[in-house]
Amino acid sequence: MFKLISIIFSGLIVGLAARFLYPGPVPMGLGRTILLGIAGSLIAGLAASSGRSGRDGIDRAGCLASVLGALVLIFIGRHL
């Protein structure tokens, strides 16, 4: 249960950061922002997977990659 809450919370933080950094308005609600952050984290995780697994703690490079993944999703969504 705690893992699910932490995933939702980190998705919210990543989604809000991506919406803040994206130039121009990004009209979406809180739920879509959370899903955007979670999806951005998944995309970044899949792109950066290199056989490493099970690292604990906060990884600054992973956080940055998650925000960049969410920014890419916003870009794709706005241009489709």
PDB file of N, CA, C and O in Angstrom:
ATOM      1  N   MET A   1       0.823  -1.186   0.000  1.00  0.00           N
ATOM      2  CA  MET A   1       0.000   0.000   0.000  1.00  0.00           C
ATOM      3  C   MET A   1       0.875   1.261   0.000  1.00  0.00           C
ATOM      4  O   MET A   1       0.582   2.232  -0.698  1.00  0.00           O
ATOM      5  N   PHE A   2       1.951   1.230   0.793  1.00  0.00           N
ATOM      6  CA  PHE A   2       2.844   2.387   0.849  1.00  0.00           C
ATOM      7  C   PHE A   2       3.526   2.611  -0.494  1.00  0.00           C
ATOM      8  O   PHE A   2       3.761   3.755  -0.884  1.00  0.00           O
ATOM      9  N   LYS A   3       3.842   1.540  -1.199  1.00  0.00           N
ATOM     10  CA  LYS A   3       4.486   1.645  -2.511  1.00  0.00           C
ATOM     11  C   LYS A   3       3.564   2.359  -3.503  1.00  0.00           C
ATOM     12  O   LYS A   3       4.023   3.189  -4.286  1.00  0.00           O
ATOM     13  N   LEU A   4       2.274   2.041  -3.472  1.00  0.00           N
ATOM     14  CA  LEU A   4       1.315   2.679  -4.361  1.00  0.00           C
ATOM     15  C   LEU A   4       1.192   4.173  -4.052  1.00  0.00           C
ATOM     16  O   LEU A   4       1.126   4.994  -4.967  1.00  0.00           O
ATOM     17  N   ILE A   5       1.160   4.520  -2.779  1.00  0.00           N
ATOM     18  CA  ILE A   5       1.081   5.926  -2.389  1.00  0.00           C
ATOM     19  C   ILE A   5       2.332   6.677  -2.830  1.00  0.00           C
ATOM     20  O   ILE A   5       2.236   7.816  -3.285  1.00  0.00           O
ATOM     21  N   SER A   6       3.496   6.060  -2.703  1.00  0.00           N
ATOM     22  CA  SER A   6       4.733   6.731  -3.122  1.00  0.00           C
ATOM     23  C   SER A   6       4.793   6.884  -4.638  1.00  0.00           C
ATOM     24  O   SER A   6       5.329   7.878  -5.130  1.00  0.00           O
ATOM     25  N   ILE A   7       4.256   5.926  -5.390  1.00  0.00           N
ATOM     26  CA  ILE A   7       4.220   6.038  -6.846  1.00  0.00           C
ATOM     27  C   ILE A   7       3.315   7.200  -7.260  1.00  0.00           C
ATOM     28  O   ILE A   7       3.669   7.985  -8.139  1.00  0.00           O
ATOM     29  N   ILE A   8       2.150   7.305  -6.625  1.00  0.00           N
ATOM     30  CA  ILE A   8       1.231   8.394  -6.936  1.00  0.00           C
ATOM     31  C   ILE A   8       1.844   9.739  -6.576  1.00  0.00           C
ATOM     32  O   ILE A   8       1.748  10.692  -7.349  1.00  0.00           O
ATOM     33  N   PHE A   9       2.473   9.824  -5.411  1.00  0.00           N
ATOM     34  CA  PHE A   9       3.081  11.078  -4.982  1.00  0.00           C
ATOM     35  C   PHE A   9       4.227  11.490  -5.904  1.00  0.00           C
ATOM     36  O   PHE A   9       4.326  12.658  -6.280  1.00  0.00           O
ATOM     37  N   SER A  10       5.086  10.548  -6.270  1.00  0.00           N
ATOM     38  CA  SER A  10       6.190  10.892  -7.167  1.00  0.00           C
ATOM     39  C   SER A  10       5.666  11.244  -8.557  1.00  0.00           C
ATOM     40  O   SER A  10       6.231  12.109  -9.227  1.00  0.00           O
ATOM     41  N   GLY A  11       4.595  10.588  -8.997  1.00  0.00           N
ATOM     42  CA  GLY A  11       3.975  10.947 -10.272  1.00  0.00           C
ATOM     43  C   GLY A  11       3.443  12.360 -10.249  1.00  0.00           C
ATOM     44  O   GLY A  11       3.548  13.082 -11.241  1.00  0.00           O
ATOM     45  N   LEU A  12       2.865  12.768  -9.113  1.00  0.00           N
ATOM     46  CA  LEU A  12       2.367  14.133  -8.973  1.00  0.00           C
ATOM     47  C   LEU A  12       3.514  15.136  -9.055  1.00  0.00           C
ATOM     48  O   LEU A  12       3.408  16.141  -9.758  1.00  0.00           O
ATOM     49  N   ILE A  13       4.599  14.874  -8.348  1.00  0.00           N
ATOM     50  CA  ILE A  13       5.742  15.792  -8.347  1.00  0.00           C
ATOM     51  C   ILE A  13       6.348  15.899  -9.746  1.00  0.00           C
ATOM     52  O   ILE A  13       6.613  17.003 -10.222  1.00  0.00           O
ATOM     53  N   VAL A  14       6.566  14.772 -10.399  1.00  0.00           N
ATOM     54  CA  VAL A  14       7.161  14.777 -11.742  1.00  0.00           C
ATOM     55  C   VAL A  14       6.226  15.455 -12.733  1.00  0.00           C
ATOM     56  O   VAL A  14       6.673  16.248 -13.562  1.00  0.00           O
ATOM     57  N   GLY A  15       4.934  15.154 -12.658  1.00  0.00           N
ATOM     58  CA  GLY A  15       3.963  15.775 -13.556  1.00  0.00           C
ATOM     59  C   GLY A  15       3.877  17.281 -13.374  1.00  0.00           C
ATOM     60  O   GLY A  15       3.819  18.025 -14.353  1.00  0.00           O
ATOM     61  N   LEU A  16       3.867  17.738 -12.118  1.00  0.00           N
ATOM     62  CA  LEU A  16       3.841  19.179 -11.857  1.00  0.00           C
ATOM     63  C   LEU A  16       5.102  19.865 -12.355  1.00  0.00           C
ATOM     64  O   LEU A  16       5.037  20.968 -12.898  1.00  0.00           O
ATOM     65  N   ALA A  17       6.250  19.220 -12.174  1.00  0.00           N
ATOM     66  CA  ALA A  17       7.508  19.799 -12.657  1.00  0.00           C
ATOM     67  C   ALA A  17       7.499  19.902 -14.181  1.00  0.00           C
ATOM     68  O   ALA A  17       7.946  20.906 -14.736  1.00  0.00           O
ATOM     69  N   ALA A  18       6.998  18.881 -14.854  1.00  0.00           N
ATOM     70  CA  ALA A  18       6.949  18.906 -16.313  1.00  0.00           C
ATOM     71  C   ALA A  18       5.984  19.984 -16.809  1.00  0.00           C
ATOM     72  O   ALA A  18       6.284  20.692 -17.771  1.00  0.00           O
ATOM     73  N   ARG A  19       4.834  20.109 -16.158  1.00  0.00           N
ATOM     74  CA  ARG A  19       3.881  21.147 -16.553  1.00  0.00           C
ATOM     75  C   ARG A  19       4.453  22.538 -16.320  1.00  0.00           C
ATOM     76  O   ARG A  19       4.201  23.451 -17.106  1.00  0.00           O
ATOM     77  N   PHE A  20       5.219  22.709 -15.252  1.00  0.00           N
ATOM     78  CA  PHE A  20       5.828  23.999 -14.955  1.00  0.00           C
ATOM     79  C   PHE A  20       6.898  24.356 -15.983  1.00  0.00           C
ATOM     80  O   PHE A  20       7.009  25.514 -16.384  1.00  0.00           O
ATOM     81  N   LEU A  21       7.684  23.374 -16.411  1.00  0.00           N
ATOM     82  CA  LEU A  21       8.786  23.630 -17.332  1.00  0.00           C
ATOM     83  C   LEU A  21       8.355  23.719 -18.787  1.00  0.00           C
ATOM     84  O   LEU A  21       9.083  24.273 -19.610  1.00  0.00           O
ATOM     85  N   TYR A  22       7.184  23.182 -19.120  1.00  0.00           N
ATOM     86  CA  TYR A  22       6.735  23.200 -20.508  1.00  0.00           C
ATOM     87  C   TYR A  22       6.288  24.614 -20.875  1.00  0.00           C
ATOM     88  O   TYR A  22       5.492  25.211 -20.151  1.00  0.00           O
ATOM     89  N   PRO A  23       6.786  25.159 -21.988  1.00  0.00           N
ATOM     90  CA  PRO A  23       6.375  26.517 -22.367  1.00  0.00           C
ATOM     91  C   PRO A  23       4.925  26.534 -22.859  1.00  0.00           C
ATOM     92  O   PRO A  23       4.528  25.708 -23.680  1.00  0.00           O
ATOM     93  N   GLY A  24       4.165  27.464 -22.359  1.00  0.00           N
ATOM     94  CA  GLY A  24       2.765  27.584 -22.754  1.00  0.00           C
ATOM     95  C   GLY A  24       1.861  26.840 -21.786  1.00  0.00           C
ATOM     96  O   GLY A  24       2.330  26.099 -20.922  1.00  0.00           O
ATOM     97  N   PRO A  25       0.562  27.046 -21.941  1.00  0.00           N
ATOM     98  CA  PRO A  25      -0.385  26.402 -21.032  1.00  0.00           C
ATOM     99  C   PRO A  25      -0.534  24.905 -21.321  1.00  0.00           C
ATOM    100  O   PRO A  25      -0.494  24.467 -22.471  1.00  0.00           O
ATOM    101  N   VAL A  26      -0.703  24.153 -20.266  1.00  0.00           N
ATOM    102  CA  VAL A  26      -0.942  22.710 -20.377  1.00  0.00           C
ATOM    103  C   VAL A  26      -2.229  22.434 -19.603  1.00  0.00           C
ATOM    104  O   VAL A  26      -2.190  22.200 -18.395  1.00  0.00           O
ATOM    105  N   PRO A  27      -3.379  22.460 -20.299  1.00  0.00           N
ATOM    106  CA  PRO A  27      -4.656  22.301 -19.602  1.00  0.00           C
ATOM    107  C   PRO A  27      -4.952  20.833 -19.276  1.00  0.00           C
ATOM    108  O   PRO A  27      -5.321  20.051 -20.152  1.00  0.00           O
ATOM    109  N   MET A  28      -4.782  20.478 -18.005  1.00  0.00           N
ATOM    110  CA  MET A  28      -5.131  19.128 -17.554  1.00  0.00           C
ATOM    111  C   MET A  28      -5.355  19.180 -16.050  1.00  0.00           C
ATOM    112  O   MET A  28      -4.831  20.050 -15.354  1.00  0.00           O
ATOM    113  N   GLY A  29      -6.138  18.237 -15.573  1.00  0.00           N
ATOM    114  CA  GLY A  29      -6.455  18.183 -14.155  1.00  0.00           C
ATOM    115  C   GLY A  29      -5.388  17.452 -13.350  1.00  0.00           C
ATOM    116  O   GLY A  29      -4.356  17.033 -13.875  1.00  0.00           O
ATOM    117  N   LEU A  30      -5.671  17.316 -12.071  1.00  0.00           N
ATOM    118  CA  LEU A  30      -4.722  16.680 -11.154  1.00  0.00           C
ATOM    119  C   LEU A  30      -4.507  15.204 -11.491  1.00  0.00           C
ATOM    120  O   LEU A  30      -3.377  14.720 -11.431  1.00  0.00           O
ATOM    121  N   GLY A  31      -5.556  14.494 -11.840  1.00  0.00           N
ATOM    122  CA  GLY A  31      -5.432  13.071 -12.184  1.00  0.00           C
ATOM    123  C   GLY A  31      -4.573  12.843 -13.405  1.00  0.00           C
ATOM    124  O   GLY A  31      -3.727  11.949 -13.423  1.00  0.00           O
ATOM    125  N   ARG A  32      -4.790  13.653 -14.425  1.00  0.00           N
ATOM    126  CA  ARG A  32      -3.980  13.519 -15.637  1.00  0.00           C
ATOM    127  C   ARG A  32      -2.534  13.939 -15.397  1.00  0.00           C
ATOM    128  O   ARG A  32      -1.617  13.415 -16.029  1.00  0.00           O
ATOM    129  N   THR A  33      -2.333  14.888 -14.479  1.00  0.00           N
ATOM    130  CA  THR A  33      -0.972  15.293 -14.128  1.00  0.00           C
ATOM    131  C   THR A  33      -0.231  14.144 -13.457  1.00  0.00           C
ATOM    132  O   THR A  33       0.939  13.901 -13.755  1.00  0.00           O
ATOM    133  N   ILE A  34      -0.903  13.437 -12.552  1.00  0.00           N
ATOM    134  CA  ILE A  34      -0.298  12.279 -11.884  1.00  0.00           C
ATOM    135  C   ILE A  34       0.022  11.190 -12.901  1.00  0.00           C
ATOM    136  O   ILE A  34       1.110  10.615 -12.877  1.00  0.00           O
ATOM    137  N   LEU A  35      -0.930  10.906 -13.800  1.00  0.00           N
ATOM    138  CA  LEU A  35      -0.680   9.885 -14.824  1.00  0.00           C
ATOM    139  C   LEU A  35       0.457  10.296 -15.753  1.00  0.00           C
ATOM    140  O   LEU A  35       1.245   9.454 -16.185  1.00  0.00           O
ATOM    141  N   LEU A  36       0.544  11.589 -16.060  1.00  0.00           N
ATOM    142  CA  LEU A  36       1.640  12.089 -16.885  1.00  0.00           C
ATOM    143  C   LEU A  36       2.985  11.849 -16.213  1.00  0.00           C
ATOM    144  O   LEU A  36       3.935  11.410 -16.862  1.00  0.00           O
ATOM    145  N   GLY A  37       3.070  12.133 -14.922  1.00  0.00           N
ATOM    146  CA  GLY A  37       4.319  11.911 -14.192  1.00  0.00           C
ATOM    147  C   GLY A  37       4.696  10.448 -14.104  1.00  0.00           C
ATOM    148  O   GLY A  37       5.865  10.094 -14.256  1.00  0.00           O
ATOM    149  N   ILE A  38       3.711   9.594 -13.860  1.00  0.00           N
ATOM    150  CA  ILE A  38       3.985   8.152 -13.793  1.00  0.00           C
ATOM    151  C   ILE A  38       4.437   7.638 -15.156  1.00  0.00           C
ATOM    152  O   ILE A  38       5.396   6.873 -15.246  1.00  0.00           O
ATOM    153  N   ALA A  39       3.746   8.058 -16.220  1.00  0.00           N
ATOM    154  CA  ALA A  39       4.128   7.613 -17.562  1.00  0.00           C
ATOM    155  C   ALA A  39       5.505   8.145 -17.946  1.00  0.00           C
ATOM    156  O   ALA A  39       6.290   7.433 -18.572  1.00  0.00           O
ATOM    157  N   GLY A  40       5.804   9.381 -17.579  1.00  0.00           N
ATOM    158  CA  GLY A  40       7.139   9.928 -17.851  1.00  0.00           C
ATOM    159  C   GLY A  40       8.219   9.153 -17.144  1.00  0.00           C
ATOM    160  O   GLY A  40       9.297   8.934 -17.698  1.00  0.00           O
ATOM    161  N   SER A  41       7.941   8.734 -15.917  1.00  0.00           N
ATOM    162  CA  SER A  41       8.903   7.922 -15.168  1.00  0.00           C
ATOM    163  C   SER A  41       9.101   6.560 -15.825  1.00  0.00           C
ATOM    164  O   SER A  41      10.220   6.053 -15.901  1.00  0.00           O
ATOM    165  N   LEU A  42       8.002   5.972 -16.300  1.00  0.00           N
ATOM    166  CA  LEU A  42       8.112   4.673 -16.971  1.00  0.00           C
ATOM    167  C   LEU A  42       8.909   4.780 -18.260  1.00  0.00           C
ATOM    168  O   LEU A  42       9.749   3.926 -18.544  1.00  0.00           O
ATOM    169  N   ILE A  43       8.652   5.820 -19.042  1.00  0.00           N
ATOM    170  CA  ILE A  43       9.394   6.006 -20.295  1.00  0.00           C
ATOM    171  C   ILE A  43      10.876   6.204 -20.014  1.00  0.00           C
ATOM    172  O   ILE A  43      11.726   5.612 -20.680  1.00  0.00           O
ATOM    173  N   ALA A  44      11.183   7.039 -19.025  1.00  0.00           N
ATOM    174  CA  ALA A  44      12.587   7.269 -18.677  1.00  0.00           C
ATOM    175  C   ALA A  44      13.237   5.995 -18.163  1.00  0.00           C
ATOM    176  O   ALA A  44      14.395   5.719 -18.479  1.00  0.00           O
ATOM    177  N   GLY A  45      12.507   5.220 -17.377  1.00  0.00           N
ATOM    178  CA  GLY A  45      13.043   3.967 -16.854  1.00  0.00           C
ATOM    179  C   GLY A  45      13.317   2.953 -17.947  1.00  0.00           C
ATOM    180  O   GLY A  45      14.328   2.253 -17.911  1.00  0.00           O
ATOM    181  N   LEU A  46      12.417   2.873 -18.919  1.00  0.00           N
ATOM    182  CA  LEU A  46      12.619   1.942 -20.030  1.00  0.00           C
ATOM    183  C   LEU A  46      13.769   2.394 -20.927  1.00  0.00           C
ATOM    184  O   LEU A  46      14.535   1.568 -21.423  1.00  0.00           O
ATOM    185  N   ALA A  47      13.885   3.685 -21.131  1.00  0.00           N
ATOM    186  CA  ALA A  47      14.961   4.197 -21.990  1.00  0.00           C
ATOM    187  C   ALA A  47      16.327   4.051 -21.336  1.00  0.00           C
ATOM    188  O   ALA A  47      17.333   3.877 -22.024  1.00  0.00           O
ATOM    189  N   ALA A  48      16.366   4.120 -20.010  1.00  0.00           N
ATOM    190  CA  ALA A  48      17.657   4.100 -19.314  1.00  0.00           C
ATOM    191  C   ALA A  48      17.994   2.744 -18.700  1.00  0.00           C
ATOM    192  O   ALA A  48      19.017   2.602 -18.032  1.00  0.00           O
ATOM    193  N   SER A  49      17.144   1.756 -18.923  1.00  0.00           N
ATOM    194  CA  SER A  49      17.417   0.463 -18.295  1.00  0.00           C
ATOM    195  C   SER A  49      18.680  -0.150 -18.885  1.00  0.00           C
ATOM    196  O   SER A  49      18.801  -0.343 -20.094  1.00  0.00           O
ATOM    197  N   SER A  50      19.612  -0.448 -17.993  1.00  0.00           N
ATOM    198  CA  SER A  50      20.887  -1.009 -18.443  1.00  0.00           C
ATOM    199  C   SER A  50      21.282  -2.194 -17.579  1.00  0.00           C
ATOM    200  O   SER A  50      22.466  -2.421 -17.330  1.00  0.00           O
ATOM    201  N   GLY A  51      20.307  -2.936 -17.129  1.00  0.00           N
ATOM    202  CA  GLY A  51      20.622  -4.105 -16.331  1.00  0.00           C
ATOM    203  C   GLY A  51      20.720  -3.843 -14.844  1.00  0.00           C
ATOM    204  O   GLY A  51      20.777  -4.790 -14.060  1.00  0.00           O
ATOM    205  N   ARG A  52      20.742  -2.579 -14.429  1.00  0.00           N
ATOM    206  CA  ARG A  52      20.799  -2.258 -13.008  1.00  0.00           C
ATOM    207  C   ARG A  52      19.386  -2.340 -12.446  1.00  0.00           C
ATOM    208  O   ARG A  52      18.423  -1.938 -13.098  1.00  0.00           O
ATOM    209  N   SER A  53      19.277  -2.859 -11.245  1.00  0.00           N
ATOM    210  CA  SER A  53      17.961  -2.918 -10.620  1.00  0.00           C
ATOM    211  C   SER A  53      18.118  -2.922  -9.114  1.00  0.00           C
ATOM    212  O   SER A  53      19.160  -3.301  -8.579  1.00  0.00           O
ATOM    213  N   GLY A  54      17.059  -2.493  -8.440  1.00  0.00           N
ATOM    214  CA  GLY A  54      17.023  -2.587  -7.000  1.00  0.00           C
ATOM    215  C   GLY A  54      17.766  -1.509  -6.250  1.00  0.00           C
ATOM    216  O   GLY A  54      18.119  -1.709  -5.088  1.00  0.00           O
ATOM    217  N   ARG A  55      18.018  -0.367  -6.876  1.00  0.00           N
ATOM    218  CA  ARG A  55      18.698   0.712  -6.158  1.00  0.00           C
ATOM    219  C   ARG A  55      17.688   1.440  -5.298  1.00  0.00           C
ATOM    220  O   ARG A  55      16.599   1.777  -5.763  1.00  0.00           O
ATOM    221  N   ASP A  56      18.041   1.686  -4.041  1.00  0.00           N
ATOM    222  CA  ASP A  56      17.162   2.398  -3.128  1.00  0.00           C
ATOM    223  C   ASP A  56      17.574   3.850  -3.054  1.00  0.00           C
ATOM    224  O   ASP A  56      18.706   4.207  -3.382  1.00  0.00           O
ATOM    225  N   GLY A  57      16.646   4.685  -2.621  1.00  0.00           N
ATOM    226  CA  GLY A  57      16.936   6.096  -2.446  1.00  0.00           C
ATOM    227  C   GLY A  57      16.535   6.903  -3.665  1.00  0.00           C
ATOM    228  O   GLY A  57      16.019   6.369  -4.646  1.00  0.00           O
ATOM    229  N   ILE A  58      16.781   8.190  -3.582  1.00  0.00           N
ATOM    230  CA  ILE A  58      16.429   9.103  -4.655  1.00  0.00           C
ATOM    231  C   ILE A  58      17.622   9.273  -5.579  1.00  0.00           C
ATOM    232  O   ILE A  58      18.732   9.567  -5.135  1.00  0.00           O
ATOM    233  N   ASP A  59      17.382   9.088  -6.852  1.00  0.00           N
ATOM    234  CA  ASP A  59      18.406   9.226  -7.875  1.00  0.00           C
ATOM    235  C   ASP A  59      18.123  10.514  -8.653  1.00  0.00           C
ATOM    236  O   ASP A  59      17.122  10.600  -9.365  1.00  0.00           O
ATOM    237  N   ARG A  60      18.996  11.511  -8.522  1.00  0.00           N
ATOM    238  CA  ARG A  60      18.760  12.804  -9.172  1.00  0.00           C
ATOM    239  C   ARG A  60      18.685  12.678 -10.687  1.00  0.00           C
ATOM    240  O   ARG A  60      17.860  13.336 -11.321  1.00  0.00           O
ATOM    241  N   ALA A  61      19.523  11.854 -11.265  1.00  0.00           N
ATOM    242  CA  ALA A  61      19.492  11.678 -12.717  1.00  0.00           C
ATOM    243  C   ALA A  61      18.184  11.018 -13.145  1.00  0.00           C
ATOM    244  O   ALA A  61      17.630  11.353 -14.192  1.00  0.00           O
ATOM    245  N   GLY A  62      17.698  10.091 -12.346  1.00  0.00           N
ATOM    246  CA  GLY A  62      16.429   9.447 -12.648  1.00  0.00           C
ATOM    247  C   GLY A  62      15.261  10.403 -12.554  1.00  0.00           C
ATOM    248  O   GLY A  62      14.323  10.320 -13.347  1.00  0.00           O
ATOM    249  N   CYS A  63      15.305  11.317 -11.588  1.00  0.00           N
ATOM    250  CA  CYS A  63      14.252  12.335 -11.456  1.00  0.00           C
ATOM    251  C   CYS A  63      14.256  13.256 -12.664  1.00  0.00           C
ATOM    252  O   CYS A  63      13.200  13.573 -13.211  1.00  0.00           O
ATOM    253  N   LEU A  64      15.432  13.683 -13.080  1.00  0.00           N
ATOM    254  CA  LEU A  64      15.540  14.545 -14.253  1.00  0.00           C
ATOM    255  C   LEU A  64      15.049  13.818 -15.499  1.00  0.00           C
ATOM    256  O   LEU A  64      14.335  14.399 -16.316  1.00  0.00           O
ATOM    257  N   ALA A  65      15.421  12.570 -15.648  1.00  0.00           N
ATOM    258  CA  ALA A  65      14.979  11.792 -16.804  1.00  0.00           C
ATOM    259  C   ALA A  65      13.468  11.603 -16.788  1.00  0.00           C
ATOM    260  O   ALA A  65      12.837  11.608 -17.844  1.00  0.00           O
ATOM    261  N   SER A  66      12.878  11.436 -15.607  1.00  0.00           N
ATOM    262  CA  SER A  66      11.427  11.297 -15.506  1.00  0.00           C
ATOM    263  C   SER A  66      10.719  12.568 -15.949  1.00  0.00           C
ATOM    264  O   SER A  66       9.712  12.508 -16.654  1.00  0.00           O
ATOM    265  N   VAL A  67      11.239  13.711 -15.540  1.00  0.00           N
ATOM    266  CA  VAL A  67      10.647  14.991 -15.955  1.00  0.00           C
ATOM    267  C   VAL A  67      10.806  15.173 -17.462  1.00  0.00           C
ATOM    268  O   VAL A  67       9.881  15.635 -18.130  1.00  0.00           O
ATOM    269  N   LEU A  68      11.958  14.819 -17.996  1.00  0.00           N
ATOM    270  CA  LEU A  68      12.161  14.921 -19.453  1.00  0.00           C
ATOM    271  C   LEU A  68      11.222  13.981 -20.202  1.00  0.00           C
ATOM    272  O   LEU A  68      10.697  14.338 -21.257  1.00  0.00           O
ATOM    273  N   GLY A  69      11.008  12.784 -19.664  1.00  0.00           N
ATOM    274  CA  GLY A  69      10.053  11.858 -20.282  1.00  0.00           C
ATOM    275  C   GLY A  69       8.645  12.422 -20.278  1.00  0.00           C
ATOM    276  O   GLY A  69       7.917  12.275 -21.260  1.00  0.00           O
ATOM    277  N   ALA A  70       8.247  13.070 -19.179  1.00  0.00           N
ATOM    278  CA  ALA A  70       6.926  13.687 -19.104  1.00  0.00           C
ATOM    279  C   ALA A  70       6.825  14.870 -20.064  1.00  0.00           C
ATOM    280  O   ALA A  70       5.774  15.090 -20.666  1.00  0.00           O
ATOM    281  N   LEU A  71       7.916  15.638 -20.212  1.00  0.00           N
ATOM    282  CA  LEU A  71       7.919  16.745 -21.173  1.00  0.00           C
ATOM    283  C   LEU A  71       7.734  16.234 -22.595  1.00  0.00           C
ATOM    284  O   LEU A  71       7.023  16.851 -23.388  1.00  0.00           O
ATOM    285  N   VAL A  72       8.361  15.125 -22.920  1.00  0.00           N
ATOM    286  CA  VAL A  72       8.196  14.520 -24.246  1.00  0.00           C
ATOM    287  C   VAL A  72       6.747  14.100 -24.454  1.00  0.00           C
ATOM    288  O   VAL A  72       6.200  14.283 -25.541  1.00  0.00           O
ATOM    289  N   LEU A  73       6.122  13.538 -23.423  1.00  0.00           N
ATOM    290  CA  LEU A  73       4.722  13.140 -23.538  1.00  0.00           C
ATOM    291  C   LEU A  73       3.808  14.347 -23.742  1.00  0.00           C
ATOM    292  O   LEU A  73       2.859  14.279 -24.523  1.00  0.00           O
ATOM    293  N   ILE A  74       4.086  15.445 -23.050  1.00  0.00           N
ATOM    294  CA  ILE A  74       3.292  16.661 -23.260  1.00  0.00           C
ATOM    295  C   ILE A  74       3.457  17.139 -24.701  1.00  0.00           C
ATOM    296  O   ILE A  74       2.476  17.492 -25.356  1.00  0.00           O
ATOM    297  N   PHE A  75       4.690  17.149 -25.191  1.00  0.00           N
ATOM    298  CA  PHE A  75       4.966  17.588 -26.552  1.00  0.00           C
ATOM    299  C   PHE A  75       4.211  16.730 -27.564  1.00  0.00           C
ATOM    300  O   PHE A  75       3.571  17.251 -28.477  1.00  0.00           O
ATOM    301  N   ILE A  76       4.291  15.428 -27.396  1.00  0.00           N
ATOM    302  CA  ILE A  76       3.597  14.519 -28.320  1.00  0.00           C
ATOM    303  C   ILE A  76       2.089  14.724 -28.245  1.00  0.00           C
ATOM    304  O   ILE A  76       1.414  14.782 -29.273  1.00  0.00           O
ATOM    305  N   GLY A  77       1.566  14.834 -27.038  1.00  0.00           N
ATOM    306  CA  GLY A  77       0.129  15.025 -26.877  1.00  0.00           C
ATOM    307  C   GLY A  77      -0.369  16.341 -27.467  1.00  0.00           C
ATOM    308  O   GLY A  77      -1.483  16.392 -27.990  1.00  0.00           O
ATOM    309  N   ARG A  78       0.415  17.388 -27.397  1.00  0.00           N
ATOM    310  CA  ARG A  78      -0.014  18.690 -27.923  1.00  0.00           C
ATOM    311  C   ARG A  78       0.089  18.742 -29.435  1.00  0.00           C
ATOM    312  O   ARG A  78      -0.596  19.546 -30.066  1.00  0.00           O
ATOM    313  N   HIS A  79       0.930  17.904 -30.034  1.00  0.00           N
ATOM    314  CA  HIS A  79       1.117  17.961 -31.494  1.00  0.00           C
ATOM    315  C   HIS A  79       0.383  16.860 -32.244  1.00  0.00           C
ATOM    316  O   HIS A  79       0.545  16.737 -33.458  1.00  0.00           O
ATOM    317  N   LEU A  80      -0.404  16.071 -31.567  1.00  0.00           N
ATOM    318  CA  LEU A  80      -1.197  15.033 -32.250  1.00  0.00           C
ATOM    319  C   LEU A  80      -2.627  15.473 -32.415  1.00  0.00           C
ATOM    320  O   LEU A  80      -3.442  14.732 -32.966  1.00  0.00           O
TER     321      LEU A  80
END
